[in-house]
Amino acid sequence: MQADAARRRMARGLIAAMFAAAIVVVGPSSPRAEADPGWLNPCNAPGGSYVCDKAEEGAEWLYDKSGTGSLVEGVSEAIDFGTDPLGYMEQKLRSGTQGMFEAFGEELTGKKPSTPSAGN
């Protein structure tokens, strides 16, 4: 009789576990998280777009005036030279030669070379 009661309890526990697993697998899923929820963005608040635009303009002005552009350019050139020294030297020689021929062309003809159009 005790073995029979133990089997019933075991069967009830197994059925409860299967039911819980079925709910987890088939049940409703949680809503997906958005990558950029709009309500967290302060630029979406009333008047926020004006403030964000002014902050962006200020950041651009600060970047232009701080000399960070030349620092970033110098670091990128150093990385470019470090990864491919021959390619870097070739690029510098090409740009120097092009500049030299453009300057000679201006001196000989007296006019600036025409810039290529976007379609060419």
Buried (B, 14 or more C-beta within 10 A) or exposed (E): EEEEEEEEEEEEEEEEEEEEEEEEEEEEEEEEEEEEEEEEEEBEEEEEEEEBEEEEEEEEEEEEEEEEEEEEEEEEEEEEBEEEEEEBEEBEEEEEEEEEEEEEEEEEEEEEEEEEEEEE
